[in-house]
């Protein structure tokens, strides 16, 4: 008999975590969804740094980082294997890297996958890691703006030249907004060309400070939205005047 494997996953923006955070996460997973009818539970953590890999099992697996230099850790993960019987199992995987935080669930025949991934996502959310962080909204909007900036600038230039000849003040404000939204991605890439972005540590000893607002991305997004609103307002007044 063939058993279908189902998978669910979510990718979060990178964030430096503290050792207390990782300890709390491992301890929470040790008591994760106790109502499931499991025949065995296997909790394992792994830390990878330069030329060194360490693995520990059980509720003390959070100590996996003790034999590593924290600034050198490149990959930190925790896995929980929930076994229903010899052929049916569900595995929860959470990893921390400099590029992302990744949550995935692989389910073989148990039907637990959806509830496990939802509960794991809720657990991360209560600990401060969420896909709905308002700071991440700015980053995602900025990424979309960065992709569409050339087309938007060409379109705005066409609209300005075709309709907005008599609105010099609005033209100036809208042009400045589009200029900022278009030039910021270029300046950011130029900055990274001469100075590579600092690597985000995976874990550190104490709890990191709260993340600050990404001012660069926020300014570009706000400027673009303001210029679009001005453009739409003027177009409406022209069309219905």
Secondary structure by P-SEA (a helix, b strand, c coil): cbbbbbbbbccccbbbbcaaaaaaaaaaaaaccccccccbbbbbbbbbcccbbbbbbcccccccccccccccccccbbbbbbbcccccbbbbbbbbcccccccbbbbccccaaaaaaaaaaaaaaaaccccccaaaaaaaaaaaaaaaaaaaaaaaaaaaaccccccaaaaaaaaaaaaaaaaaaaaaaaaaaacccccccccccccccccccaaaaaaaaaaaaaaaaaaaaaaaaaaac
